């Protein structure tokens, strides 16, 4: 994936959360931390096809890095 700075910030935060043992994070908190003006993760990643292969959602505003078995 080729990511912009905000998108890379999301992946960085999710990676750190996964390493800390708390992989699920609130999308609004992530977007606030990276100081992004968009309110939805899907809006931030809409230009990236297949982004859901990289990031999982629970359909309730929580996100984590996708786990590949």
ABEGO torsion letter per residue (X at the ends): XBBBAAAAAAAAAAAAAAAAGBABBBAAAAAAAAGBABABAAAAAAABBGAAAABBBAGAGBBBBBBBX
